[in-house]
Amino acid sequence: MTETGDLDDVLAGIHRLLRRRLRAGLAVPRLRGAEVELLRLVQARPGLRVSVAAKELGLAGNSVSTLVRGLSELGLVERTADPSDGRAALLRITPEAERRLQDWQDRRAALFRDHVGALPEADRAALAAALPALRALADSLHAEAENGDETS
């Protein structure tokens, strides 16, 4: 079905263009996608263990440990020992990471607002009507990842 290929191409293209536009104005070193994903996850779930983050992100534990080490060196993530298991680390983002994530979100929202706002009313209505289906698609993909049914 060509619609699925077209949807995939359009969503990937929008994501790529957003990243490119948002990175253009950064005054701080840019972060890789996996680093941003980890920061967002830890922001949503402070005190998360490295092993749980690895599972959530679908990455090997040592890969997440490497990401944590790099983000710690940048002053964006703090590791503390888990009081119930001193061998495990609990993760929290720093105020600097909070600021960076908020700045990125604000800039992304403004970019979307400007470009969606410039579309004709019929296109804006079509995008609004498509949101429930796009949310259902995202939920389905998330559920598959949660159940460990991801395909490589």
Legacy VTK file of the C-alpha trace (Angstrom):
# vtk DataFile Version 3.0
C-alpha trace
ASCII
DATASET POLYDATA
POINTS 152 float
0.000 0.000 0.000
1.630 3.261 -1.074
-0.055 5.270 1.706
2.111 3.566 4.331
5.264 4.284 2.361
4.166 7.859 1.806
3.343 8.296 5.507
6.715 6.883 6.499
8.526 9.168 4.052
6.611 12.259 5.125
7.000 11.647 8.875
10.719 10.860 8.515
11.183 13.948 6.347
9.381 16.203 8.825
11.459 14.796 11.687
14.713 15.311 9.782
13.812 18.873 8.754
12.764 19.771 12.302
16.050 18.498 13.717
18.028 20.382 11.095
16.151 23.646 11.667
16.357 23.404 15.455
20.043 22.507 15.512
20.898 25.513 13.331
20.403 28.010 16.162
22.037 26.100 19.001
24.686 27.889 21.034
25.595 24.723 22.965
27.073 21.485 21.625
24.332 19.465 20.001
23.240 16.163 21.429
22.713 12.956 19.486
19.231 11.525 19.157
19.856 8.732 21.682
21.128 11.282 24.214
18.000 13.401 23.842
15.787 10.299 24.096
17.539 9.306 27.312
17.203 12.818 28.763
13.494 12.908 27.927
12.962 9.488 29.482
14.793 10.440 32.681
12.942 13.746 32.790
9.640 11.877 32.634
10.765 9.264 35.171
13.303 10.711 37.621
15.150 8.074 39.612
15.059 5.587 36.756
17.651 2.798 36.842
20.095 2.454 33.952
18.830 -1.081 33.256
15.220 0.121 33.025
16.254 2.993 30.742
18.054 0.498 28.495
14.929 -1.633 28.231
12.702 1.374 27.572
15.013 2.654 24.836
15.636 -0.767 23.339
19.394 -0.419 23.845
22.039 -2.574 25.470
22.811 -1.698 29.077
26.427 -0.855 28.269
25.250 1.520 25.526
23.051 3.384 27.996
25.892 3.433 30.529
28.076 5.060 27.865
25.351 7.633 27.140
24.965 8.340 30.870
28.709 8.790 31.276
28.832 11.300 28.410
25.780 13.204 29.624
27.232 13.264 33.148
30.450 14.782 31.813
28.352 17.475 30.101
26.592 18.182 33.414
23.203 17.000 32.126
22.639 13.789 34.119
23.318 12.905 37.746
23.842 9.330 38.907
23.185 8.352 42.488
23.458 4.962 44.131
20.173 3.126 44.560
19.606 2.919 48.330
18.043 -0.532 47.906
20.937 -1.823 45.762
24.246 0.052 45.896
25.375 -1.585 42.646
22.597 0.102 40.672
22.516 3.763 39.679
19.460 6.016 39.710
19.316 8.761 37.101
18.094 12.349 37.299
18.532 15.202 34.884
20.148 18.420 36.023
18.618 21.906 35.919
20.822 22.596 32.860
19.292 19.606 31.070
15.817 20.830 32.055
16.625 24.220 30.508
17.965 22.648 27.320
14.974 20.347 26.918
12.551 23.207 27.575
14.352 25.455 25.087
14.241 22.704 22.442
10.531 22.109 23.116
9.725 25.830 22.975
11.630 26.269 19.720
10.015 23.175 18.188
6.529 24.342 19.227
7.160 27.784 17.709
8.399 26.232 14.475
5.310 24.022 14.235
3.010 26.898 15.184
4.484 29.122 12.474
4.370 26.514 9.722
1.038 24.924 10.593
-0.424 28.404 11.042
0.693 29.327 7.523
-1.216 26.412 5.977
-4.656 26.910 4.455
-7.555 26.234 6.842
-8.478 23.010 5.014
-4.977 21.627 5.563
-5.022 22.606 9.247
-8.387 20.862 9.631
-7.049 17.750 7.868
-4.057 17.652 10.235
-6.354 18.022 13.252
-8.597 15.227 11.940
-5.544 12.960 11.464
-4.305 13.369 15.053
-6.376 10.514 16.571
-5.113 8.087 13.919
-1.508 9.249 14.399
-1.861 8.851 18.188
-3.247 5.326 17.676
-0.273 4.531 15.435
2.157 5.861 18.057
0.374 3.869 20.787
0.590 0.700 18.693
4.307 1.182 18.091
4.860 1.916 21.784
2.897 -1.178 22.854
4.936 -3.345 20.491
8.167 -1.956 21.952
6.863 -2.505 25.508
6.110 -6.128 24.734
9.555 -6.713 23.253
8.115 -7.484 19.829
10.365 -5.053 17.990
11.762 -6.172 14.683
15.216 -5.145 13.582
LINES 1 153
152 0 1 2 3 4 5 6 7 8 9 10 11 12 13 14 15 16 17 18 19 20 21 22 23 24 25 26 27 28 29 30 31 32 33 34 35 36 37 38 39 40 41 42 43 44 45 46 47 48 49 50 51 52 53 54 55 56 57 58 59 60 61 62 63 64 65 66 67 68 69 70 71 72 73 74 75 76 77 78 79 80 81 82 83 84 85 86 87 88 89 90 91 92 93 94 95 96 97 98 99 100 101 102 103 104 105 106 107 108 109 110 111 112 113 114 115 116 117 118 119 120 121 122 123 124 125 126 127 128 129 130 131 132 133 134 135 136 137 138 139 140 141 142 143 144 145 146 147 148 149 150 151
